Amino acid sequence: MSKADKVPPDRLRELVDTILAAFDERVDGWQIAGRAYTSRFHFDRLVSAGLGEAPAAFRRRLLLERAAWRLTQGCSVTDAGWEAAYNSTEAFSRAFRRAYGRPPSAFGRARTDFRLPARNGVHFHPPAGMFLSDRTTTETDMDLTERLLDHDFWLTGRLLDSARELTAEQLDREIRPGHTVLDFDGPEPSVRRMLERLVWTKEVWTAAIAGRALPDGGDDSVEALRARWARAGAEFRALAADVDRRRAWDDTFIDALCDPPQSFTLGGVITHVLTFSAYRRQVLTEALAAVGCHDVPPACPMEWERGQLAERPLTSDQLRGLGEAG
């Protein structure tokens, strides 16, 4: 693909949205191109360059995928064909058979996958949306474990950064008296205690897996916790990434720090830590807001991902859609 044929992502999204906006209309390619304020030739060239699929073929495939899904939901062949913009059942049946290798009347009974092969990874998503399977860039080509670890590391650091603006009274105020996540960790009623448990959990489990002595905690000032997190969070993330690389999730170790010693799988420990860290982070975001913190980061991974992909950093309100990006 030449430089001239490359389509900026935002412009491509506008063109795709134009096609989708006409999904249920009986319009031709000239009319759709006109809505995008471009010529039919230019519209076809840009969409084909960005998607690797001509706009007419792209729209026709999505309509067929929706029709196939509708058939699995009990829709009649006649109605599915009309919704897919075919003027006759015969024409729809011929097109459907070419695409799926079986007549539409048989597809509904088989209840197989309605998605057709597509290199761009864009598919119809029930009941009326679109699904994108992104395999085109290495920047976002990561597995679930890596994404969970990265979000945990980023958000915990941001929560510690947000706590820097609080006074000692705000940090130690009992926002949730008696609040306990795990009995053996004790109560976590204040922001300071919640932050300390987030950090200490990583310190304890990395020590257990590495065979080191149980850490004794230490300074729980926000600055000290931030430094402790930089070490423990990075070590835990590296440890989990190594387990994932070696596919060693079922490897077992004896934790001599428990009384009595117990055996755990590496996968079980990492899942345990990420599960309760996610809960602690959610509670902590609410606690920070309750004591008057003005810059509480969003806890939702989808909002985090949007921020990571943005061209420039956004404020917390902008990530939630409450402010203008400028």
Beta strands, then each sheet from edge to edge (+ up, - down):
strand 1: 122-125
strand 2: 129-132
strand 3: 252-255
strand 4: 262-265
sheet 1: 1+ 2-
sheet 2: 3+ 4-
end
